[in-house]
């Protein structure tokens, strides 16, 4: 792990890493009086005494809405009321947890004042603003020059049960290269590339970066391989590994991009993919190698087709693409399927197959809809592709999703209509001894918890798991009864709850989940343990001595088949071998 981090740090020859402490604001703060700066276009020219600034912002928190604005403060901001900050808008086309910025600015010295995630749809608005409270460092923009600030990572550092918001500065020469692939503008070429001003704190800053990378606060996914090793991946290039005998290890790739998918072949070859079109491949016991796709692509699913070929499912804002990529040196990808909302799905021969065409998109001049969610899952021997489209808009995240489910022939990636399986399912996961479908709420939905479904093998229907305690389960009641009498008192039969964890099944019928009762504020609702013996058709509250190990420790890891494993705010893990009656702290985050 340390060698890989040193490798990544050594490649940032011009700079270092800086950590800042921040306050988080909200949408009710008064708007700043700023110059709004739009991103460069391909035909961009520079005004007199202007230069170019590029930077990439990476959100390493669990938020699903990345930062799409950066505010800069000119050096002389406080000397005159006529000098205003500059608010930079992100380049369109980047997908996932990071955003790219490329703008023209007046020559001068600047510092980063704040990051902002702002999204709206009609009268609905959301903003998450992070404002630095100490000096972030300075940089200079020169006339007709290019200043590359590399990467700025937002990292919420955990101290006990609280977050301390932190920025990590990582100069990285690949940022300018990524911008050039999205913005083909002559002004991005310069004989000399500038970056942050230096201040001689390299050793301290590398220590902070290494500590942050090894203590992730969120994961994008879990993956269980053929040997029952469980991998946790997502942020800052770190992969945590739990072996079947309960030991823990760590691997790292040379990337700070969000990773969204992972695959391990039966022969032990490993691949992981994520934002900026990155796929990292490591043959069994070999060295990591990067396979580069278009940086507009967010890699969402990987499957080994054989020991030297991998299938890659990628998305942009408006397209879905499926490639078959040879893992041999200099191999070219073959496109197997393609989607946009105007033409629907197109097969490997370039023929539209008549699936997924959006009448709404055609009504509004073809490509006015964008991709909402995209997920591929294997359920009971069938591969499903679940996706949605939304009305396109300026930073809109609220528009209604129009969902589709398709079945996939993985040998060719031929798709067929899967609507009979229901479009309520937009996610699927391993839940121990069963697979579950889920309806996950949107980023800002009024509903905050998942609804879970089981696939009936005999009918092919998705059946929703109950979400209430049956207080009268031990009584013989008439069908449809809503009350019963216990200990001489009439009580309501059901108490509704919301799932706060994925249910974990130790057999097809026996399962456990952590829940909160519905109807009161989250802060006032304790986390309870629900158990089922009929596959989720009904639930009872567990015994009093069964509970999560800590207040915020209830994120279950169903891929760990030998124990009940929960994750607490990132790198902390507890496990129980008696269904939650007692817990062992098996991996602990470092305090730094």
N, C-alpha and C positions, 0 to 999 in steps of 0.2 A: 504493500500500500504506500509506504513512504517513498520508495523509489519512483513509483508512478507519479506521485504528487510533485516530487522534485523535478521530474521530467517535464511536467506541465508548466511548472513555475519557471524552469530554466528557459523555456521557449519564449517567455515574455521578457525579452532582453532589454526593452526600453523602460520597464517600469516595475511596479510593485503592487502591494495590496494595502488598502486603507479601510479601517473599520470605524463607523460612525454610529452614534446613538441618536435615535430619532423619536419624535412624537407623531402619533398617527392622528390625522384630522378626519373630518367627514364632510358630507355635501352641504351642511348648513353653514360652513365657514364663508365669510364674504369673499367674493371673487377678487383675485388680484388684478391690478391694472397692469396688463402685460402686452407685449408685442407677440401676437400669435404667428408662428413661423411654420409654414406648410412644408412637407418633404419635397426634396428635389424630384423633378421629372426627367425623363430621358432627354428632353430638349433644353435642359436648364442652362442658363448662362449666368455669370456672376456680375453683380453690380460693381461699380467702382469701389475699391478698398474693401472688398468682401472676400472671405475664404470659406472653406467647407469644413463642417464638423460631422463626424460619424461616431456612433456609440451604440452598443447593444445593452439592453436592460433585461435581466433575468430575475424572475420571481421564484425564489426557492421556498416559499411558504406553501400552504395548502389551498390558497385562493385559486379559484377557477377563472378569474378575470385579471389578466396581466396589465402592467402599467403601460399606458399608451401615450403619455405626455411626460416630458422632462422640462423643468423650469430652470433657467440659467440666470445668475446674477452677474451683471457687469461689475468690474472692479470698483468703479466710481459710483455705484448705485446710490449711496447715502449722501453724496455731495450735492445732488440737485434733484428736485422733484420732477424734472423733465426727463431724467434717465430712468428707464423702465426695464424690468426683467423681460426675458425672452422665453416664451413657452413653445417648445418644439413638439410637433405632431409626428407620430410614428409613420414609417413607410408602410404602405398597404402591401399585403401579400404574405407577410410572415404569419405563421400559424403556430399555436401552442402557448407555452409559458414564457416566451421571450419576445421582445420587440426590438426592431432596428430603427435607428434614426439617422437621417442624412439630410442636412440643411445647409443653407447659405446664411452666414452671419457677418456682421460688420467686424473688421479686424479689431482685436483688442484682447484683454485678459478677462477670464470668466471663472466662476465656480458653479457647481451644481447646487441649486437651492432646494429643489423638491422633486419628488416623483408623484405622478397622479394617474390613477386608473379611473376613467370617467366614461360611462356608458348611458345611453338614453334611448327611449322609444316613446314618442309622443310626449305625454305629460309625466312619464315615469323617468326618474333620474337616479343614478347611483354614482358616488365618487368615493375613492379611497386615496387620501392624500398623505404623503410621508414627507415631513419637513426636517431637514438636518438642524441640529442645535449646536454643532461645532463646525469648525472649518473643514471642509471636505478636501481641500487642496485646490490648486489653480492650474489653469492651462491657457495657452495663447492660441488665438486664431490669427493667421497672417494673411495678407492680401494675396489672392490667387494660390494659396496653399491649402493643404489638407491636414486636419488634426484628427487623429484616430484615438479615441479614449478607450478602445477595447471594450471590456465588459464591466458592467456594474451589477452586482448581485444583491438583491434584497434577501436578507437572511434573518428570521426572527429567532434570536438565541434564547434558549430555555434556561431559566434559573428557578429551580424548584418547580412550582406550578404556574409560573408566569413567564411571559415573553418579554425580551428586551430587543426592540427592533434595531437591526444592524444593516449597514451597507458594506459590501466588500468590493473593492476596486481591483480589477484584474486586467491590466493592459494585455491585449491579445491581437496579434497582427492579422488573424483570420477575419476580424470584423469588417475591415475594409473590403476584403475579397468577397464576403457574403453580400455586402451592400452592392458591389459592382454587378453581381448576378441578378439583382432585383432592379437596379437603376442603372441603365446603360447610358451614362452621361459623361461627356468629355471632361467636365470640371472635376471629376473624381481622380483624374490622373495628375500627379505632381512628382517632381524630381526628389522632393524631400518631404517625409511624413513626420509631423510633430505628434507629441502625446502629452501626458501629464507632466507637470514640473516635478522634479525629483527632490527628495528631502532626506535621503540617507537612512531610511528606516526599513530596509529590505528584510532583515532577519526577523524583526518583530512582526512584520506583515505576513511573511510566509507562515509563521507559527499560527497566526490567526486563521489563515486560509486552510491550513492543514487540519486544524481543530474543527472548523466549521464543516469541512467536507466529511469528516469521520463521525459527525454527530448530526445526521439529517433530522429535520423536524417533520418531514412528511414523505410518503412514498406514493408513487403513481400506480404501482401494481405489485402483485406477488406472482411467483411462477414456481411450479413443482415439476422437477424433471423425472426421467424414467427411474432414477435411483432414489427418489423421495427426498432429494435435497430441495430446500425451499429458498428462493432468491427474492430479495426485496430491492426494488430499483426505483429511481425517479430523479433525484436531484444531485447536481454537482459531480456527476460521474462516479458515484459510489454505489457498489452492489454489496449488500449484506447477504451472507449465506448461513443457513442453519442446516446442519447435517442430520441424517436420521437418528444418530445417537445423541443429539442435543448439543453438539459443539457449534461454535460460531466462528465464522471467518469473514474476510472482506476482500473484494477486488475493486480495482479502479480503472476507468478508461480516461483518456485524455480529452475530456469535454466537460463543460459546465451546462450543456443543454439538457432540457428535460428529456428523460427517456420514458417511453410509453409502452414498450413491448419487449419481450425476450423469448428466445427459443434455445433449447439444448437438444442436440441430436442424440440418438441411442449410442453413437460412437464417442460422445463427449465433446463434439464441436459446439461452440457457443456463439450466439449473435444477440445483439441488443440494438434497438433503434429508437429514434426520437426526433426532436425538432431539428430544423435547419438541414433536413435531408440526410441526417447522419445514420449510418449503419456501421457498427463496430463488430468485427468478426475475429474469433480466436479459435484456431484448430486445437484439438485435444492436446493439452500440455504445451501449446505453442505461444507465440506472441500475438498481441492484438494488432489488427490491421483495419484501417478505415476504408469503407466503400462509400463514396460520395454521390449523392443524388442532388437534384435541384434544391437549393436552400429554401425555396418556397414550400417544399414538401414537409409535412409532419408524418413520420413513419408510425403507423398505428398497430400493425400486426406483422409478425414474422413467422414463417413456417419452413422447416427443413423439408424440401421435396425429396432430396437424397443427400448423401454425405458430402456432395460438392456443389449443391444447388439449393438456393433458398428463395421462397416466395415472399414478396414484399408488398404490403398494402399501405398505400400512402394517400394523403388528402391535402388539398389546398382549401382556400375559402369556398371555391366553387366546383371543384373537381375531386373525383376519386380515381385512383390509378392502381392497377395490380400488375406487378412485374415478376418475372422469373429471372433471378440473377445467379450466374455462375460464380462460384467462390474461387475459381482459378484466377491467376493474375491476368489483368487487362481484359477480363470478360465483359461483354456488353449485355445489358438487360433486355429481355424480350417482354413486350407489353402483352398481357393476357386479357385485360378488361379495362374499360374506361367508362366514366360516368360524368355527365353534367345534367342539370335540370331541364335544359332545352331539348336535348336529344335522347335522354335516358341512357340506358346501358348499351355499350358497344362492345362487340366481342373481339377476339384476337385477330380476326380477318378484317376489322374495320366496319362490320355490318351492325346497324342498329337492330336490337332484338325486340324492341317494343315494350320494354319493362322500365318502370320508374320515370316515365315522361311526366313532367309537371305541366298541367294545363294552365296553372297560374303563371308559370314562367313564360310560356308562349304568349299568354295574353298581354304580358308586360315586356314584350320585345326580348324574348329568349332568356338570357342569363341574368335575370333580376333576382334570382333566388340563390342562396348560399347553402353550404352544407352545415347542418346543425351538429348532430352526433354521428359517429361512425364506430361500430364495434363488430368484431367477428368472434364467434364462439362455437365450440364443439359441445353438443348436447346429445347424449345417448346415441352416439354414432352418426349424427348429422351435423354438418357445419352450417351455421346461420350467419348471414350478414345483415346487421341491423343499422339503419341509417335514417336520417331525417333531413328535410330541407326547410328553410325559413325565408320569409320575406327579407330581401337585402335592404340594409339601411345604414345610416351613419352611426357606427359604433353600437348598433342595436343588439341587445342580448335577450330581449323580452318577447320577440315575435313568436307566434304560435309555431310549434313544430308539426310538420306533416310527415309521419313516420311510415317506413316500409320495412318489411322483413323478407329476405330472399334466402332460399336454400342454395348451397354451393357444391358443385362437384370439384373437390380440391385437386383432382388430377389435371383438370383443364381450366378451372375457374369459370366454367359455364354456370350461369345463374338461372334459376327458375322462380316463379312466383311463390312466395311463402306467406301470403296474406292470411291463409287459413290458420296460421299460428298466432295471429293477433298482433296488432301494432302497438299494444300497450307495453310490450316488452322492449326496453331500450338498453338493456344490460344483461349479462349472464355471468355467473360465477360458480366456482367450485365451493360447495358448502359441506365439505367432509365426505360422507358416504352418499351424497346426492348432489345433483346440479340444480341450481335455481336460476330462474329468470327474475328480473327486477324492473320496476318502473322507477327510475331515478328522477328526482325533481330537477328543474333547471337551476342555473346559478343563483337566481334571485327569486325563486318560487316561494309563494306563501307557505307551501308544504316543505318541510325540512327533512323528512325521513323517507326511506325507500319503502315501496310496497313489493312484496316477494311472491313469486309464483312457482308452482311445480308443474312439470310437463307430464301429463298422463300418457303413458306409453301405449295404452290400448285405444284411446280416442284421439291422441294428438292435440288435446286441448290444454291450454294453460289454466290452472286452477289457483286462485289467490290463497295464500296462507292466511289463516285467521289472525286478527290483530286485537284480541281481547282475551282477558282472563275469564274462564268459565267458573264462577263461584259455586255452581251447583253440579259440578261434574260427577260427584259421587251419588247423586240422586236420580231416581227413575222418573223423568218428567215427560209430559206429552210433547210432541214435536212443536217447535215454535214458541215454547214457554219462555217468557222474559223475566219471570220472577220465581223464587222458591222460598220455602220456609226452613230456616236453620236455627236451632236452639231457641225455638219459639218466636223468632222474629222473621218478618218478611223482608227479603233482600233482593236487589237487582241481580239478575243472573250474570250479566257481562260487565266488565270494566275495560273500556277501550284503552289501548296503549299504542305507542309509536316505537318502532324498532330503532335502536341506536347502534346496533351491530348487525353484521351478517349472521343469520342463524347457523349453528354448527351441528351437523348430524353425525352421531356415532354409529348409527345404523339407519336403514331406510325409514324407520319410524321414530327413533328416539333422537331428540334434538334439544338444544339449549340456545337461548338468545338473551341479550341484555336489552331492556326496554325502559321507557318512561311512560307513566300514565298520561293520557290525553287531557287537555282542557285547562292546564295551568301553565304559568310561565316556566321556562326551562330551568331557571335558577332555583325554583322552589320544588322541583320534582326530583326525588332520588332515583338513581338507576336501580331497577329491580331485575331479578333473574327469572325468566320464563322457561318452562320445560314442557315438552310435548312427547306423547307416546303414540301418536297417530299421524306422524308425518307433517305436522303443522296444521292439522284440521282443527285442533283445539289446544289451548295452553292453560297451564296452571302456574301459580306463583310458587317458586321453589322454597325450600326450607329456609328459615331465618339465617342460618349460618352459611348460606351460599350467596356470594356477592362478588363484584369485581375487586381486584386487589387494591386499587386506589381510586380516588375521585374521578380522575380523567383516564382511567385505564380500562377501556371496554371495547377497543377495536380488535375484533377476533381475527385470527389467521386460520381459516379452515384448511388450508393446504398442509398444515402440520397434522398429519393423520394419527400420530402416536400420543398426542397430548392436547389439552386445551391451552392454546397460546394466545395471548393478547398483547397488543402494542400500545404503548403510552406516549403520545405526543412525539413520535419519531423513533429515536434509537433505544428507548427503554422497552424491555420485554419481560413479561411474567408468564409462567406456565403452571398448570394445575393438573394433577393426575387423579383427582377425585371430584371432577366436575364443579370446581369452584369453591370447595369447602376450605382448601388451603392453597397457598400460592408460594412459588419460589421466584425470586428476582434473578433471571438467568442471563440478562444482558443489561448493562447500565451505561447510560451516556456519560461522557466526560464533562466536568464543569470547567469552563474556560472563560 
